[in-house]
Amino acid sequence: MTGMGWLVAGGVVTLALLLVAVDRMTARGWFDRRRPRERRQTGGGVGGAGAFGALVDVFQPNHEYLTAEQDRQQLDIKQTGDAAGRLDLDSGVVRLDPQ
């Protein structure tokens, strides 16, 4: 066998071993996404998120205003108009149409 043949054979054997290892890990449930797992709290990661937010603010200065506007729109109360005079406060009658 030539040097290239040994290289191909070694690659095939390595791939086979890798596939067997992944099969065993899957059989033990290491990659099971159907059951929920408890996440471990490591205490880290918050600083990275803050640094990323500061980096976004540098390159997109309007990001802060966009986020504030999106929050305002979520909290904004949408009121329907009184088009046909359906609210009569004097008589105490209110008519609500299903939408």
TIMI-2910 file (N, C-alpha, C, CB; in pm, 1 decimal, decimal comma, always signed):
<rs>
+----------+----------+----------+----------+----------+----------+----------+----------+----------+----------+----------+----------+------+
!      n_x !      n_y !      n_z !     ca_x !     ca_y !     ca_z !      c_x !      c_y !      c_z !     cb_x !     cb_y !     cb_z ! resn !
+----------+----------+----------+----------+----------+----------+----------+----------+----------+----------+----------+----------+------+
!    +83,6 !   -116,8 !     +0,0 !     +0,0 !     +0,0 !     +0,0 !    +89,1 !   +124,4 !     +0,0 !    -95,7 !     -0,9 !   +121,2 !  Met !
!    +45,7 !   +225,7 !    -72,4 !   +124,5 !   +347,7 !    -78,9 !    +90,3 !   +439,2 !    +38,5 !   +100,7 !   +420,2 !   -212,3 !  Thr !
!   +162,4 !   +548,3 !    +47,3 !   +139,8 !   +643,9 !   +156,0 !     +0,7 !   +704,6 !   +150,4 !   +243,6 !   +754,3 !   +151,2 !  Gly !
!    -49,9 !   +729,4 !    +29,0 !   -183,2 !   +786,6 !    +14,3 !   -288,9 !   +684,4 !    +55,0 !   -206,7 !   +833,8 !   -130,6 !  Met !
!   -265,3 !   +559,2 !    +27,9 !   -358,7 !   +452,6 !    +66,8 !   -369,7 !   +441,4 !   +217,8 !   -314,5 !   +318,4 !     +8,1 !  Gly !
!   -255,8 !   +450,1 !   +288,1 !   -256,8 !   +446,2 !   +434,4 !   -330,6 !   +567,5 !   +492,3 !   -112,7 !   +441,1 !   +488,5 !  Trp !
!   -311,7 !   +680,5 !   +428,0 !   -378,5 !   +801,5 !   +474,6 !   -530,0 !   +789,7 !   +460,6 !   -327,9 !   +923,2 !   +397,3 !  Leu !
!   -576,5 !   +737,5 !   +348,5 !   -719,5 !   +719,0 !   +325,5 !   -774,4 !   +615,7 !   +423,7 !   -746,5 !   +675,0 !   +179,1 !  Val !
!   -701,9 !   +505,9 !   +444,2 !   -747,6 !   +401,8 !   +536,3 !   -754,5 !   +456,5 !   +679,0 !   -653,8 !   +278,9 !   +530,3 !  Ala !
!   -656,8 !   +536,0 !   +717,9 !   -658,5 !   +596,1 !   +851,4 !   -774,7 !   +691,7 !   +867,9 !   -528,1 !   +668,7 !   +878,6 !  Gly !
!   -805,8 !   +766,7 !   +764,4 !   -920,1 !   +858,0 !   +769,2 !  -1052,0 !   +783,8 !   +781,8 !   -922,4 !   +945,3 !   +645,4 !  Gly !
!  -1063,6 !   +671,9 !   +709,9 !  -1186,1 !   +592,1 !   +716,3 !  -1203,8 !   +533,0 !   +855,8 !  -1183,4 !   +479,8 !   +610,5 !  Val !
!  -1095,5 !   +481,0 !   +912,1 !  -1101,8 !   +421,7 !  +1046,8 !  -1136,2 !   +530,2 !  +1149,9 !   -965,9 !   +352,6 !  +1083,4 !  Val !
!  -1074,1 !   +647,6 !  +1138,1 !  -1102,4 !   +757,2 !  +1230,4 !  -1247,8 !   +800,1 !  +1220,5 !  -1010,5 !   +876,0 !  +1202,4 !  Thr !
!  -1299,6 !   +809,3 !  +1099,6 !  -1439,3 !   +846,5 !  +1080,5 !  -1531,5 !   +741,8 !  +1140,7 !  -1470,1 !   +864,9 !   +932,0 !  Leu !
!  -1500,2 !   +615,8 !  +1123,2 !  -1582,2 !   +508,4 !  +1179,4 !  -1582,8 !   +515,0 !  +1332,1 !  -1530,7 !   +370,9 !  +1132,2 !  Ala !
!  -1466,4 !   +537,9 !  +1392,5 !  -1459,0 !   +548,4 !  +1537,9 !  -1537,4 !   +669,9 !  +1588,1 !  -1312,6 !   +557,2 !  +1583,3 !  Leu !
!  -1530,2 !   +779,3 !  +1516,6 !  -1604,4 !   +898,8 !  +1553,8 !  -1754,5 !   +874,9 !  +1547,3 !  -1566,1 !  +1015,0 !  +1463,5 !  Leu !
!  -1800,0 !   +805,7 !  +1443,0 !  -1942,2 !   +775,9 !  +1429,2 !  -1989,9 !   +682,4 !  +1539,7 !  -1970,4 !   +714,2 !  +1292,5 !  Leu !
!  -1908,5 !   +585,4 !  +1577,1 !  -1944,4 !   +494,9 !  +1685,8 !  -1952,5 !   +572,0 !  +1818,0 !  -1841,9 !   +379,3 !  +1696,6 !  Val !
!  -1857,3 !   +662,7 !  +1841,1 !  -1858,9 !   +741,9 !  +1963,9 !  -1983,3 !   +830,8 !  +1971,1 !  -1732,2 !   +827,8 !  +1973,3 !  Ala !
!  -2019,8 !   +894,9 !  +1861,0 !  -2139,5 !   +978,8 !  +1857,7 !  -2264,4 !   +894,1 !  +1877,6 !  -2148,1 !  +1055,9 !  +1724,8 !  Val !
!  -2266,4 !   +772,7 !  +1821,1 !  -2379,6 !   +682,6 !  +1839,6 !  -2394,8 !   +645,2 !  +1986,6 !  -2362,4 !   +556,4 !  +1753,9 !  Asp !
!  -2286,1 !   +615,6 !  +2053,7 !  -2290,2 !   +579,6 !  +2196,1 !  -2334,7 !   +698,8 !  +2280,6 !  -2151,7 !   +529,6 !  +2243,4 !  Arg !
!  -2287,0 !   +819,4 !  +2247,7 !  -2328,1 !   +938,1 !  +2322,2 !  -2477,4 !   +964,4 !  +2304,6 !  -2247,1 !  +1060,4 !  +2276,9 !  Met !
!  -2527,4 !   +943,0 !  +2183,7 !  -2669,5 !   +960,6 !  +2157,2 !  -2751,4 !   +855,8 !  +2231,5 !  -2697,4 !   +953,2 !  +2006,8 !  Thr !
!  -2702,2 !   +732,0 !  +2237,0 !  -2772,5 !   +625,8 !  +2308,5 !  -2780,4 !   +654,6 !  +2457,4 !  -2703,9 !   +492,2 !  +2285,2 !  Ala !
!  -2681,3 !   +721,3 !  +2512,6 !  -2683,2 !   +755,5 !  +2655,4 !  -2765,1 !   +880,8 !  +2683,7 !  -2541,4 !   +775,0 !  +2706,2 !  Arg !
!  -2810,4 !   +949,6 !  +2581,4 !  -2897,1 !  +1065,3 !  +2600,5 !  -2823,9 !  +1197,3 !  +2611,3 !  -2978,6 !  +1046,1 !  +2721,5 !  Gly !
!  -2699,3 !  +1202,6 !  +2569,5 !  -2623,7 !  +1326,6 !  +2578,7 !  -2677,7 !  +1433,8 !  +2485,4 !  -2478,4 !  +1300,8 !  +2548,0 !  Trp !
!  -2737,8 !  +1393,1 !  +2374,4 !  -2786,7 !  +1488,6 !  +2275,1 !  -2938,8 !  +1491,4 !  +2268,8 !  -2730,4 !  +1455,3 !  +2138,1 !  Phe !
!  -3005,9 !  +1446,2 !  +2374,9 !  -3151,7 !  +1438,4 !  +2374,7 !  -3210,2 !  +1576,2 !  +2401,2 !  -3201,8 !  +1336,9 !  +2479,9 !  Asp !
!  -3277,4 !  +1634,9 !  +2305,2 !  -3335,7 !  +1767,7 !  +2317,9 !  -3482,3 !  +1761,4 !  +2360,0 !  -3322,6 !  +1843,0 !  +2186,9 !  Arg !
!  -3539,1 !  +1642,1 !  +2370,8 !  -3679,5 !  +1630,6 !  +2405,1 !  -3704,6 !  +1651,0 !  +2553,3 !  -3731,7 !  +1496,6 !  +2362,8 !  Arg !
!  -3613,7 !  +1612,9 !  +2637,2 !  -3633,8 !  +1629,5 !  +2780,5 !  -3563,1 !  +1756,4 !  +2826,8 !  -3581,8 !  +1505,9 !  +2858,6 !  Arg !
!  -3629,5 !  +1835,2 !  +2906,3 !  -3565,7 !  +1959,0 !  +2953,7 !  -3459,5 !  +1929,0 !  +3059,0 !  -3671,1 !  +2055,4 !  +3011,5 !  Pro !
!  -3352,9 !  +2002,1 !  +3052,2 !  -3245,0 !  +1988,8 !  +3148,7 !  -3235,1 !  +2116,1 !  +3230,0 !  -3111,2 !  +1958,1 !  +3078,9 !  Arg !
!  -3190,1 !  +2100,4 !  +3351,6 !  -3165,6 !  +2217,4 !  +3433,0 !  -3034,4 !  +2279,8 !  +3389,4 !  -3163,4 !  +2181,6 !  +3583,4 !  Glu !
!  -3037,7 !  +2409,0 !  +3371,3 !  -2915,6 !  +2478,4 !  +3332,8 !  -2837,0 !  +2516,1 !  +3456,2 !  -2947,1 !  +2603,0 !  +3249,1 !  Arg !
!  -2709,1 !  +2498,6 !  +3447,8 !  -2623,2 !  +2534,8 !  +3558,2 !  -2595,4 !  +2683,8 !  +3554,3 !  -2492,6 !  +2455,0 !  +3554,3 !  Arg !
!  -2603,5 !  +2744,6 !  +3669,2 !  -2572,3 !  +2886,6 !  +3679,7 !  -2422,8 !  +2901,2 !  +3702,6 !  -2653,5 !  +2954,4 !  +3794,3 !  Gln !
!  -2355,2 !  +2957,9 !  +3607,2 !  -2211,0 !  +2972,8 !  +3619,2 !  -2171,5 !  +3107,6 !  +3676,2 !  -2146,0 !  +2953,4 !  +3485,4 !  Thr !
!  -2263,3 !  +3202,2 !  +3673,3 !  -2232,7 !  +3333,7 !  +3725,5 !  -2161,9 !  +3423,2 !  +3625,2 !  -2149,4 !  +3320,7 !  +3847,8 !  Gly !
!  -2122,8 !  +3371,6 !  +3512,7 !  -2054,3 !  +3451,5 !  +3411,5 !  -2146,5 !  +3482,6 !  +3295,7 !  -1930,0 !  +3379,6 !  +3361,3 !  Gly !
!  -2094,9 !  +3554,5 !  +3201,2 !  -2169,6 !  +3582,5 !  +3080,3 !  -2239,8 !  +3716,9 !  +3080,8 !  -2268,9 !  +3476,0 !  +3058,5 !  Gly !
!  -2268,5 !  +3770,3 !  +3195,4 !  -2339,1 !  +3897,7 !  +3202,2 !  -2248,0 !  +4011,2 !  +3156,8 !  -2390,2 !  +3923,7 !  +3344,9 !  Val !
!  -2122,7 !  +4004,8 !  +3193,6 !  -2028,3 !  +4108,7 !  +3152,0 !  -2009,3 !  +4111,1 !  +3001,7 !  -1894,4 !  +4088,4 !  +3219,9 !  Gly !
!  -2009,0 !  +3994,4 !  +2940,8 !  -1995,8 !  +3987,3 !  +2795,7 !  -2115,6 !  +4047,2 !  +2725,8 !  -1977,1 !  +3844,3 !  +2751,4 !  Gly !
!  -2233,6 !  +4025,2 !  +2782,5 !  -2354,3 !  +4082,2 !  +2723,3 !  -2352,1 !  +4234,3 !  +2733,8 !  -2480,0 !  +4025,7 !  +2791,7 !  Ala !
!  -2304,6 !  +4285,2 !  +2846,4 !  -2295,8 !  +4430,0 !  +2862,4 !  -2194,4 !  +4491,2 !  +2768,4 !  -2260,6 !  +4464,8 !  +3004,8 !  Gly !
!  -2082,0 !  +4421,7 !  +2750,0 !  -1980,0 !  +4471,5 !  +2657,8 !  -2031,9 !  +4469,6 !  +2514,4 !  -1851,3 !  +4387,6 !  +2669,1 !  Ala !
!  -2109,5 !  +4366,2 !  +2481,0 !  -2165,5 !  +4360,5 !  +2346,7 !  -2266,0 !  +4473,0 !  +2325,0 !  -2231,8 !  +4224,8 !  +2322,3 !  Phe !
!  -2345,8 !  +4503,4 !  +2428,6 !  -2441,7 !  +4613,4 !  +2417,4 !  -2371,7 !  +4745,8 !  +2396,8 !  -2529,3 !  +4620,3 !  +2541,1 !  Gly !
!  -2259,1 !  +4765,5 !  +2467,2 !  -2182,8 !  +4889,4 !  +2449,1 !  -2123,6 !  +4895,6 !  +2308,5 !  -2070,5 !  +4900,2 !  +2554,9 !  Ala !
!  -2080,3 !  +4782,1 !  +2256,4 !  -2024,6 !  +4777,9 !  +2121,3 !  -2131,8 !  +4809,2 !  +2017,6 !  -1962,1 !  +4640,7 !  +2093,1 !  Leu !
!  -2253,6 !  +4757,0 !  +2040,0 !  -2364,4 !  +4786,5 !  +1948,1 !  -2395,4 !  +4935,8 !  +1950,8 !  -2490,8 !  +4704,2 !  +1985,6 !  Val !
!  -2391,9 !  +4997,0 !  +2070,9 !  -2419,7 !  +5139,9 !  +2081,7 !  -2316,3 !  +5223,7 !  +2007,1 !  -2423,9 !  +5181,4 !  +2227,9 !  Asp !
!  -2192,6 !  +5176,3 !  +2000,1 !  -2088,9 !  +5251,5 !  +1928,8 !  -2116,1 !  +5251,4 !  +1778,9 !  -1949,5 !  +5192,2 !  +1957,5 !  Val !
!  -2151,3 !  +5134,2 !  +1724,2 !  -2167,8 !  +5123,8 !  +1579,3 !  -2310,1 !  +5153,0 !  +1532,7 !  -2127,7 !  +4986,4 !  +1533,6 !  Phe !
!  -2407,4 !  +5146,4 !  +1623,7 !  -2545,4 !  +5178,3 !  +1588,9 !  -2601,7 !  +5270,6 !  +1696,8 !  -2632,3 !  +5048,4 !  +1574,5 !  Gln !
!  -2575,5 !  +5399,3 !  +1687,7 !  -2619,6 !  +5490,2 !  +1792,9 !  -2771,7 !  +5496,5 !  +1809,0 !  -2567,1 !  +5627,4 !  +1765,0 !  Pro !
!  -2845,5 !  +5465,4 !  +1705,6 !  -2991,1 !  +5472,8 !  +1715,6 !  -3050,5 !  +5348,7 !  +1780,7 !  -3051,6 !  +5492,4 !  +1578,0 !  Asn !
!  -2968,5 !  +5250,0 !  +1815,5 !  -3018,4 !  +5126,6 !  +1875,1 !  -3089,1 !  +5153,4 !  +2008,1 !  -2903,6 !  +5027,9 !  +1895,8 !  His !
!  -3035,1 !  +5244,2 !  +2088,2 !  -3095,6 !  +5276,6 !  +2217,8 !  -3234,7 !  +5335,8 !  +2198,3 !  -3006,3 !  +5374,8 !  +2296,6 !  Glu !
!  -3248,6 !  +5426,5 !  +2102,6 !  -3377,9 !  +5489,2 !  +2077,1 !  -3476,3 !  +5390,4 !  +2015,6 !  -3360,9 !  +5609,9 !  +1985,5 !  Tyr !
!  -3425,6 !  +5301,6 !  +1930,4 !  -3511,3 !  +5200,5 !  +1869,7 !  -3566,3 !  +5106,4 !  +1975,9 !  -3434,4 !  +5121,4 !  +1763,2 !  Leu !
!  -3481,8 !  +5063,1 !  +2067,2 !  -3525,5 !  +4973,8 !  +2174,0 !  -3627,2 !  +5042,7 !  +2263,8 !  -3405,7 !  +4926,1 !  +2256,6 !  Thr !
!  -3602,9 !  +5168,1 !  +2297,7 !  -3697,3 !  +5242,7 !  +2381,4 !  -3831,5 !  +5259,2 !  +2310,3 !  -3639,3 !  +5380,9 !  +2418,0 !  Ala !
!  -3830,1 !  +5284,2 !  +2180,3 !  -3954,2 !  +5299,6 !  +2104,5 !  -4029,7 !  +5167,5 !  +2095,3 !  -3924,6 !  +5353,1 !  +1964,2 !  Glu !
!  -3959,4 !  +5056,7 !  +2077,0 !  -4025,3 !  +4926,1 !  +2072,3 !  -4089,2 !  +4893,3 !  +2206,4 !  -3925,2 !  +4816,3 !  +2033,2 !  Gln !
!  -4020,9 !  +4925,9 !  +2316,2 !  -4079,1 !  +4904,1 !  +2448,2 !  -4202,2 !  +4991,3 !  +2469,2 !  -3975,8 !  +4932,2 !  +2557,1 !  Asp !
!  -4196,0 !  +5116,0 !  +2423,2 !  -4309,8 !  +5206,0 !  +2437,2 !  -4429,9 !  +5155,4 !  +2357,3 !  -4271,8 !  +5347,4 !  +2391,9 !  Arg !
!  -4404,8 !  +5104,5 !  +2236,7 !  -4513,6 !  +5055,0 !  +2154,2 !  -4577,7 !  +4930,5 !  +2213,3 !  -4463,8 !  +5025,8 !  +2014,8 !  Gln !
!  -4497,4 !  +4847,4 !  +2280,5 !  -4555,1 !  +4729,3 !  +2344,4 !  -4645,4 !  +4769,0 !  +2460,5 !  -4444,4 !  +4635,4 !  +2393,5 !  Gln !
!  -4609,1 !  +4874,5 !  +2531,1 !  -4687,5 !  +4917,1 !  +2646,0 !  -4798,5 !  +5014,5 !  +2609,1 !  -4597,6 !  +4979,9 !  +2748,2 !  Leu !
!  -4799,8 !  +5060,4 !  +2485,3 !  -4898,8 !  +5158,2 !  +2441,3 !  -5037,0 !  +5094,5 !  +2437,9 !  -4862,0 !  +5214,6 !  +2302,7 !  Asp !
!  -5135,3 !  +5166,0 !  +2488,1 !  -5272,6 !  +5116,1 !  +2489,2 !  -5339,7 !  +5158,6 !  +2360,1 !  -5351,6 !  +5168,7 !  +2613,1 !  Ile !
!  -5393,5 !  +5064,5 !  +2288,7 !  -5461,1 !  +5092,6 !  +2163,5 !  -5609,3 !  +5114,9 !  +2194,1 !  -5440,7 !  +4976,1 !  +2060,2 !  Lys !
!  -5656,9 !  +5235,2 !  +2167,2 !  -5796,4 !  +5268,3 !  +2193,5 !  -5869,0 !  +5285,2 !  +2060,9 !  -5808,2 !  +5396,9 !  +2279,9 !  Gln !
!  -5985,6 !  +5227,7 !  +2057,7 !  -6066,9 !  +5243,5 !  +1937,0 !  -6147,9 !  +5371,2 !  +1949,7 !  -6160,4 !  +5120,4 !  +1914,5 !  Thr !
!  -6173,7 !  +5431,1 !  +1836,7 !  -6248,3 !  +5556,8 !  +1836,6 !  -6397,3 !  +5534,6 !  +1854,6 !  -6223,3 !  +5632,2 !  +1708,0 !  Gly !
!  -6466,3 !  +5639,2 !  +1889,0 !  -6611,1 !  +5635,0 !  +1904,7 !  -6673,6 !  +5687,9 !  +1776,4 !  -6657,8 !  +5718,0 !  +2029,1 !  Asp !
!  -6678,7 !  +5603,9 !  +1674,1 !  -6717,7 !  +5647,9 !  +1541,0 !  -6866,2 !  +5681,3 !  +1531,3 !  -6682,9 !  +5541,8 !  +1440,2 !  Ala !
!  -6952,9 !  +5596,2 !  +1582,1 !  -7096,9 !  +5615,8 !  +1561,9 !  -7166,5 !  +5660,2 !  +1689,6 !  -7160,9 !  +5487,6 !  +1510,9 !  Ala !
!  -7095,7 !  +5709,0 !  +1786,9 !  -7158,8 !  +5753,4 !  +1910,2 !  -7216,6 !  +5638,2 !  +1990,2 !  -7266,9 !  +5852,9 !  +1879,7 !  Gly !
!  -7144,9 !  +5530,2 !  +2002,9 !  -7196,1 !  +5411,6 !  +2070,0 !  -7186,1 !  +5421,8 !  +2222,2 !  -7121,3 !  +5289,4 !  +2021,9 !  Arg !
!  -7120,4 !  +5525,0 !  +2271,7 !  -7106,5 !  +5544,4 !  +2415,5 !  -7193,3 !  +5663,2 !  +2455,6 !  -6956,7 !  +5567,1 !  +2456,2 !  Leu !
!  -7296,1 !  +5634,8 !  +2531,3 !  -7386,4 !  +5739,3 !  +2578,2 !  -7378,3 !  +5742,5 !  +2729,9 !  -7533,7 !  +5715,0 !  +2529,3 !  Asp !
!  -7303,0 !  +5839,2 !  +2782,7 !  -7281,3 !  +5845,2 !  +2926,6 !  -7404,7 !  +5888,9 !  +3002,6 !  -7168,1 !  +5938,1 !  +2957,3 !  Leu !
!  -7491,4 !  +5966,3 !  +2939,6 !  -7610,5 !  +6014,6 !  +3008,6 !  -7710,7 !  +5903,2 !  +3035,5 !  -7676,2 !  +6123,9 !  +2927,6 !  Asp !
!  -7729,9 !  +5815,0 !  +2936,7 !  -7827,6 !  +5707,0 !  +2955,6 !  -7765,1 !  +5582,6 !  +3018,3 !  -7891,0 !  +5670,4 !  +2822,2 !  Ser !
!  -7632,5 !  +5575,8 !  +3021,2 !  -7566,1 !  +5460,1 !  +3081,2 !  -7562,6 !  +5339,3 !  +2989,9 !  -7634,1 !  +5423,2 !  +3209,1 !  Gly !
!  -7569,7 !  +5360,1 !  +2857,7 !  -7571,1 !  +5249,7 !  +2761,7 !  -7439,2 !  +5248,8 !  +2685,5 !  -7691,8 !  +5261,8 !  +2663,4 !  Val !
!  -7379,9 !  +5131,0 !  +2680,0 !  -7256,7 !  +5114,1 !  +2603,9 !  -7276,1 !  +4996,7 !  +2510,7 !  -7133,4 !  +5092,3 !  +2697,3 !  Val !
!  -7244,3 !  +5014,9 !  +2384,0 !  -7256,6 !  +4907,8 !  +2286,5 !  -7117,4 !  +4868,4 !  +2239,0 !  -7346,1 !  +4950,8 !  +2167,1 !  Arg !
!  -7082,6 !  +4740,5 !  +2256,7 !  -6953,1 !  +4689,2 !  +2214,1 !  -6974,0 !  +4593,2 !  +2097,5 !  -6879,1 !  +4618,9 !  +2331,6 !  Leu !
!  -6913,2 !  +4623,2 !  +1985,4 !  -6921,6 !  +4536,0 !  +1869,4 !  -6807,8 !  +4434,2 !  +1873,4 !  -6917,1 !  +4618,3 !  +1738,6 !  Asp !
!  -6836,5 !  +4306,8 !  +1843,9 !  -6727,0 !  +4209,1 !  +1837,9 !  -6638,5 !  +4236,9 !  +1719,0 !  -6781,2 !  +4065,8 !  +1830,6 !  Pro !
!  -6510,6 !  +4218,5 !  +1737,5 !  -6417,2 !  +4248,5 !  +1627,7 !  -6358,8 !  +4125,0 !  +1570,6 !  -6306,7 !  +4338,7 !  +1673,4 !  Gln !
+----------+----------+----------+----------+----------+----------+----------+----------+----------+----------+----------+----------+------+
</rs>
